[in-house]
């Protein structure tokens, strides 16, 4: 009644709600150096994109790169370009489109993509690759998503863990409230045009279809299979950059979880190279521009929440940029 009686009425029905089913899906896992990382498969693009960024970076000695240097920004943003080029071309609800998920995270494919990164010069804009298993020609999908998301990470005394990102899309969803619940606005994550330049888009709107998102909750496992970390973030399509940066900061730069989260954000969504406005990274803008980057300082209000295993027990941290709290006993 709230939806249908609105000034801009929708067509939501009781039958729509009754027919909705939760998807029980297998996690998407991949290696990064000595760790095993598990995230979400499609229709989220976050799991694929983060694994692609890290896979592309695995041939570089990031441990020898200073975290707030132009080289760090360069490598993370170039890897981000490659991941977003593939994301915008191939990812959607895999019950409706043929997403080449396995091919997109295959080691040989990522190694070939990695060789497109030049150490001292930006590619400016990446083109999507041709991953193994690709069977359908698709068009690029430029649709972005709003940032109205939350994340929680929990580990209990028995070792059970959850990393969960949830969203209602935009700050107050659809701005419709029913019995204390805000209704979501996820429809805007779809591309409303079924064709771009005469070719189908993976994320075209369709009945019963899940929209593509960038949510990227992750669990990180060590050599022996033990859980090492649980993390994720809100932030629309910037979630992918936030999570990838935090993982690199912990796994390569050996920062504690609080320092890794607080480290200035950086990356690229296959457009400008983006660094966090008002941080020390603004000092490397001239060096980035000299490398051919269209580098810009923007607001990047991540909300990374994470828990990490240490020798003395679990440590947790909440992003200082947003509301959030780390607690434990």
N, C-alpha and C positions, 0 to 999 in steps of 0.2 A: 504493500500500500504506500509506503514511503517513497519508493522508487517511481511507481506509476502515477502518484499524485503530485509529483514534483513539478515545478514550473517548466523544467526541461525533462519531461517524463521518459523513463526507460521502459523496457519490456520484460524485466525480470519477473519470473513466475515461481510459484511454489513448486511446480514440477521441475524447474531448473535446479532448485536446492535439493529436492529429493533425489534427483538423478546424479548429483555430484559424487564422485568417488575419489578417495585418496589414492595416489599412486605409491606403490611400494616398489622402490627401484634399488638396484645395486649401486653402490658407490663407484665413482670413477677414480681409479688409483694410478699413480705413476711414480717413478723413482726420481729423486734429486740427490745427487752425490750418494751419501750413505743412508739416506732416509727414504721412507715410503710415505707419500702424501695421498690422502683420500679426500675427495670433494664431491660435489653434486654433478650428475650428468645432465643432459638436456631434459627439460627445456631451459634450465639455467645455462648460461654461457660461462659462468664464473669458474667452474671446475676445469673445463677445457682450457680457458684462456690463461689461468694461473699456471697450470701444468705446462702449457706451451711457453709462457714467459720463462719459467725456470728451466725447462728443457733446452730452450735456445741459449740461455745463459750458461749452461753447464760446461761449455768448452772454455769459458773465460775464468781466469784466476781472480775471482771477485774478492777473495781474502786479501789480496795485495792492492785493492783499490780503496782509497779513502772514502768513507761513507758520504761525505758532503762535498765531494769533488765534482768537477764537470764530467769526468770520466764515468763516475757512478750514475749521474743523470743520463748521460749519453747511452750507456749500455741498457739501463732499465727502460728508457723511452724507446729505443730502437727495437728491443724485444717486444714492448707493448704494441708498437705499430704492426709488427708481423702478426701478433695474436689477434688484434682487433680487425685486421684485414680479413682474416679467416672467420672470425666471429660474425662479422657483418654480412658475410656471404653465405655461410653454411649452417648456422645454428638456429634451431627452432624446436618445436615439439616433435620429437622423433616418432610419435605415433601417426603423424600426418605427413612428415617429410623425411626423406632419406638422409639423415645427418651422418656423415662419415666419421663418427666419434673416434673409433679406434685408430683410423688413419691420421686424424688430426694430432694425436698424442704419440704416434709411433716414433721411436728413437731415430730411425734413419731419416724420416721426414723432417723432424725437428733439427737434426744435424745439417741437413741441406738448407733449411730456412736460416739457421744460424750463420751460415757462410755468407749470407747477404749483408751481414753487419760489418761495416768497415770500422776499424778502431778509431779513426780520427775524423770521420766525415759522416754526416747524417744522410740517410736515404730520403728524408723529407716525408714521403708517403709510400707505404708499402702496398703491394698488390697481393691479393689472395693467392695462395699456392694451389697445387693440385694434389690433395692428399690421397693416399692409397684407399681404394674402396669407393671413390667418388663415382656415382652413376647418373646424377642428374645435374644439368646445367642450371644454375641459379643466378639471380641478380643480387647486387649489393643492396643492403637494407640500412639506410642511414638513421632509422628511428632510435631515439635515445629514451631514457627513462628518468622520471623524477626521483628525488631523494626523500623518501618518507619511510625509512626502514629502521629496524632495531636488530641488535645481535646480543645473544647471551652465550657464554661458555661456562660449563659446569663440569667438575669432576667430584665424585662423592668419595666417602671413606673406603668404599669397596672397589674403587677403580673404575666404576661405570662413568662414562663421559658423554656429553652432548655438546655439539657446536651447532647452533640454530640461528639462522637469519630469517626474519619475518618482515613482511611489508604490506602496507595498505595503499602504497603508491601516492605520492604527494604528501604534504605535511599533515593534512587531515583527510586523506583518502578522497572520497567523493563529496566530502562535507555533508553527508547525510548520516544521521545518527538514529538508530533503532534500539530502544530499550538499553541504552548505555553503550552500544557497540557502534563504532564508526564503520560504515560500509566502504569497501576498498574501491580503488579507481584503476585496477590493473588493466582494464581494457586499453588504456593509453600506451601500454608497452607493445602492443601489436603495431604492425604496419597496416594501415587501413587500405592501402592500394595493393591488390593482389598481384599486379605486374609492375615491374620497373624496366623500362626500355625493352618491353616485349617479352621479358623472361619472368618466371615466377620467383617470388621471394619466400625464403624459408619461414619467415615470421609473419606471413599474411594472416589476417584475422579469419577465424572459421568457428562454427559452432562446436562446443565441446573441447576446443583446443586451449592448451596452456600458452600464455605469452612467454616470449624469451625474457629472461632477467639476467642481471649480472651478479646476483647473490653468490657469495663464495665462502660458505662455511667450510673449514678444513680441519682434519685431524692428521697429526704427524706422528709417524711411528719410527722407532729406532731399529738398529740392526737385528736385535733379538725379537722384534715384533712388539715391544712394549710401547705404550702410548707416551709420547714426548710432549705434545702440545695440542691444544684446541684453540682455534681462533676464527675470527670473521669480523665483518664491519658493515655498517650502513654506508650509503653514499651514492646511490644510483650507479651509473656505469663506471664511476671512479672507484667503486669497491675493488675491482680487479687490481688496480694500481696499488691501493692501500694494502691489500693482503699480500701481494707479491713483494712489496717493499719490506713489510714486516718480516716475512719469511727470510728474505735475503739478509736483513739486518741481524736476525738471530742465528741463522744457520751458517752464513758466510762471514759476517762481521763480528760474530760472537758477542753481541750486545745482550744485556739482560732484557727481559721482556718489557719492562717499563721504558727503558731507553730506546728500544727498537720501535715501540709504538710512537713515542714522542719525536723520533727523528723526522725532520721535514719531509713532506710527501713529494713525490716526483713520478713522472711517467708520461705516456702519450697514448691517446685513443685513436691513433693514426691520423691525427691532425697536428696541431701545434705541440711542441714539447712543453709540458706543464710542470711548473715548480710551485711550491707553496708560498703564497704571498706573505710578506712580513717576516720571513725567516732568513737564516744565514745563506740559504741557497741563492738568494737574489744576487749575491756577490759573484756567482759563476755565470750570470746571464751573458756578459760579453764573451767569455770563452766559448759558451755554447753557440752563440751567433757566429763566431769565427769558424766553428765546425759545420756551419750550414743549417743549424737548427732555427726554426721559427719558434723561439723560446719566449714563453710568457709566464708571468707571475699571476696566479689566480687564487681565489679562495678554495682551499681543499680541506673542508672540515670533516675529516675522517672520524669514525667512532669505533675504532678497533677495540675489541674486548678479547683478552687472551689469558690462557693458563698454560704454564710450562713446568715440566718436571726439572728439578735441580737436585744436586747431591744432598741437600738438606731438606728436601721436600718440595711441595708444589708452591709456585709463586704465581700470583695473578696481577693483572694490571688493566685499568680502564683508561681509555684515551682521554688526555687532558683537554682536548678540544671541545668535548661535548659532555653532557650529563652522563654519569656512569660511576660505578663503584665496584671495587674488588674487595671481596670479603672471604674469610675462611676461618677454620678452627681445627 
